[in-house]
């Protein structure tokens, strides 16, 4: 993991981040990372993982795998087929 040094932050901005960090019980560094992550998400079309379906997360995870186009299409078709199945879950007639 790398480090990031941000220079020349105004005292007011640092105080604001520190206040949010205190409220959320995070360190100043962790709060800054969270705010950067939220800012990047807000600037993109990507939904936070918490708001994505498991299917979307899996699809994104394998998007850059070294597969031929045919292998990728077959893999995605299998995932789509599996996603549509209605599996029985414990407590719903599953003995």
N, C-alpha and C positions, 0 to 999 in steps of 0.2 A: 504494500500500500504506500502511496506517495504522500508527500506533504505539500501544502499550499500556503504560501505567505502572501497576505494581502496588505499592501502598504497604504499609508495615508488615509486611514478610515477616520472620519470625524469623531470627536468625542461623543457627540449626540447619538450617532448611529451605533457606536459601541455600547453606550448606555442603554439604548433601546433593545439591542440584542441581549445584553446582560439581563435586562428586566424580563424579557420573554423567557430566557433560560432559567431564571429563578422561579418564574411562575410554572414552568413545565418540569422543573426539577432536573434539568439537564445542565451539563457543563457549557461554558461559553462556546467551546469548540464544537461540541455536539449540536448545540442549537444553531450555530452558523452553518454546519453541514446540512441540517434539516431544512433551514430556510433556503439554502442554495438548491437542494433537491426539489423543494416545492416550487421554486422559481423556474427551474428548468422544465418541470412538468407543466406549469402554467403557460410557458412559452411554446410548448410543443403540442402535438395532437395525441401524445401518449397518455393513457390513463394510468394512475398509480396502480401498482400490483393489487392493492386491496380492492380496487374497483373493477378488476378484470376477472373474467371467468377462468377456470382452470384450463380450459381449452385454449384461450388466448395466450395465457402464460406459457403453456407447452409449445404452442405454435411459434411463439417468439423465441423460445429457448432453442428450438431446432432449426430456425430459419437460416442460420449460417453454417449448418453442418455440411460437410463435404459429401454431398449426394448428387447423383445425376438428376436432371429434371424429372425423369421417369420415376426414379426411386423416391424423390420427394413427393411427387403427386400420389404415388401408391401409399406412402406413409401417411400423408395427410388424409387420404380417403379412408384409411383404416381408423385413424383418430376420429374422423367425422362419424363414421359408422358406429364406433364404440360410444361416442358421446350421445348418440341418439337412442342407444339401448336403455331400457328401463330395468336396471338391476334391482333385485330385491335387497332390502336393507334389514339388518337385524331389528327385530321388534315389529316387523311388518309381514308376519306370516312365515318368517324364516326360522325354522326350528333348529 
